[in-house]
Amino acid sequence: MKMPEVCPVCGQKVEVEVGFYYGTGYVSYALSIAICVASLIAWWLFIGFSINDNSIYWWLGFNGLLLLALQPIIMRLSRTIWMAFFVYYDEDWAKGAPEGSGRTNTTFKGAI
């Protein structure tokens, strides 16, 4: 669950400021809802729902276990998406980061 202090490729600080990742709860919630809807549709297509059995309860249990199993992936993905909203891709990052950009190393030390 631990994330590195800086990006190993570009040197961008992962913790941009204190409390920066509080907004990832919204992204994580949206990803979880998308997973729930996808598993509901898949369950409905492959197994089906009926009022004569308890298939909705089996789906709820399956969905809960699925979300628990995917939580580390959802957490990392939501942090990545949230950071992409505020830290933009710079094609010329190896030439040097401007002052105050949050990047710690300004030169690329591993060219291919």
N, C-alpha and C positions, 0 to 999 in steps of 0.2 A: 504494500500500500504506500510505501515511501517513494517520493519522487525526488529526482536530483535537484541540487541547488541551481544549476545552470544547464542549458542545453549542451550536450556534448559536441554538437556539430557547429553551432553558430555562437555559443556563449551567451545567449539571451537568458536573463534571470527568469527562472520559472515563477518565483514569488515576486511579482512586480511590485506590490505594495501590501501592507497589512490589510487583511480582509478582502483582497482582490477576488478570491474564489467563492465568496458568498453567493454570487449570482449563478454559480454552477448548479445550484439546487433546481433552478428553473429549467436548465438544459437537461439535467438528469431526469427530472420529472417528465419532460417531453419525450425523451428517449424511452423511458419506462412505459409510458402510455403507448408509444408506437410498438414496442415489443408485446405488450398485452393485447393490442388489437390484432397484431400479426398472429399471435398464438391462438387467439379466439377464432380467427378466420380459418387457420390451419386445422384446429380441432373440429370446427363445424364442417369443413369439407371432408376430412378424412374419417372422423369418428361420428360426428353428428350430435345433435341435442334432441332430447325427447322429454315429454312430461311423464313418461312411464318409467324412467330410470333416474339415477343420480349423476348423470354425465356432467352437469354444470358444476357440481361439487368436486368431481374428479378433475375438471379443467381448472377450477380455482386452486386446488392443491398443486397441480402441475405448474400452473402459472406462478404461484408463490415460490416454488422451488427453483423455477427457471430464473426468476428475478434475483433470488439470492445467489444463484450460481454465477450469474452475469454481472453482479454488482461491481467487482473490481474493474471489469472492462467498461462498464457504464461510467464509473467514476473517472477513469483515465480519459475516456472519449469526451465526456462533458467538460473536463478541464481543458482539453485540447481545443474543442469548439469554442469555449468561452475565451480562451487566449487569442484565437484567430479573429474574434470580433474586434480586439483592441490592439494587437500587435500584428502589423501588416508584413507581408512577405516583401523582402528587399532583394532584388536580383543582384545588386552590387554590394552585398554585405561583406564580402571578403576584402573590399578596398578600404574598409574602415567604417566604424559606426560613429555617427555624430554624437557629440557630447550630450549626455542626458537621455540617451536612448535605452539605457538599461543593459546594454551588452558589455560584458566584462573583457573579452578578448577581441581585439579589433583586427587581427590578422589570421588568416586561415593557415593552420599548421599541419596539413595532412592532404595536400593536393594529390590527386590521382595522376 
